Amino acid sequence: MTDAPAVLGIETSCDETAVAVVRGYRVLSNVLASQVDAHARFGGVVPEVAARAHVEAIRALTHRALAEAGMHQMDLDAIAATRGPGLAGALMVGFSYGKALAWALDTPFLGIDHMEGHLFAPRLDDPEYGPPAIVLLASGGHSQIVHLKDWGEYETLGSTIDDAAGEAFDKLARFLGLGYPGGPAIDRESEGGDPDAVRFPRALPDRPFDFSFSGLKTSVVTYVRKHHAAGTLPPIPDLAASIQEAIADVLVAKTFNAVEETGVRALAGGGGVLANRRLRARLAEEADRRGVALHLPSVAMCTDNGAMVAAAGVYRLGLGERTAPSADIDSSLRLG
Amino acid sequence: MTVAVACAAEADTRAVGRRLASLLRAGDVVLLSGELGAGKTVFASGVAEGLGVETPVVSPSFVLVRRYEGLMTLVHADLYRVGSSGEIEDLDLASDAADGVLVVEWGDVSEQSFGEDHLMVRITQDDEGVRTVALEPHGSWRSRPLGEVAP
């Protein structure tokens, strides 16, 4: 495998600054600014949104990723960086840094679609994973079901029509005073809770692969206000488990609609919401029942990271692609 | 003077946003205020419809800013996750939306960051879930025919 290309991957599409080195589809290093500077970044509920935060982190993180991979930058075969979608100012930092480094090293540069990165992430944990597959991508900013027909050939079958799944987790966790980030907080609090304690609505829009989570949010807020005032609020673990179940039910139902409709027998996932233990268990249960191969990546590969960007870079490099030095970011890039 | 519209259903909130769009000019700033689930994104999606935006408007809470192209550019931002006025300045929303309309959810957390010239839209709801959308003009908005947004 040492002949496989070594690619540095840079991800700065939103809050996280992340850099990794991948050789072939093997992760040699994978570092995140939030791990390095946990206090500054998770000291409060406020994420660093400024491009400045990425600027401050990126050079040191790149050096760290190379050191952990035991490599010198001269040994890199290519540099890949997220081109979009995301926050323009944030994207600009990683993309420009990647381009400049590639130019200085006289090595190929590849601008990568962040969502394509998520599609490649399961490959880093599991060589069995590949097209055709249905991939559920759910995070704070995105919720969509993608038909991975072939590498490079993606069809978005459905997406959220209002709020993303991770956003529902986060806003409801904050509303219930469970802390931030909300997904892990609900996951934790729901332990021992009864998922059937409260039957919150499952919005299933007419389109078979689309999601809607805004109604759930309003319904929980109304329910909690009413029962809090009346002194009849169920225990927090029951509430958290009921909310989690409502979200998981919708994600699972829509995902398997796509599996059945396309006849594809492999399922994967990506995005922070796929770190939710209940959702993972439900997907596993359903996949097992239907004889569908499940390729859920590790939690570290679900959330935003540089390795997934590098992995997509390995693929694009293999096709002989190069992103021109004059290329720009695209903050509203859309997958297939 | 403030114009208040009662909205019994989601479609009513959306319709107020849609009608507001006809009053909008390039460079306008509309700030939205209201609790979780009040209907801020629904209102913004009405504005988008009124501006002829064809793609569906989804919540910008996590990505902070989403841009849509219609008759004018719509920059739909959300301060839900943004903590300090310093961070708001870093986002530099006003110049991002200079050639279009800026609609900011949770805009009330930092009204002073957006200058005197803006429309504040406050969405409240009663126990039965009926929303009141109150449009509160500031600066040049005081001379605009806000009454036109009422059904």
Interface residues (C-beta under 8 A of the other chain):
Chain A: C14 G44 V45 V46 P47 E48 V49 A50 A51 R52 P85 G86 L87 A88 G89 S139 G140 G141 S159 T160 I161 D162 D163 A164 G166 E167 D170 K171 F175 S214 K217 T218 V221 T222 K226 S331 S332
Chain B: E35 L36 G37 T41 V42 P56 V58 S59 S61 F62 V63 L64 V65 R66 R67 Y80 R81 V82 G83 S84 E87 D90 L91 D92 D96 D127 G129
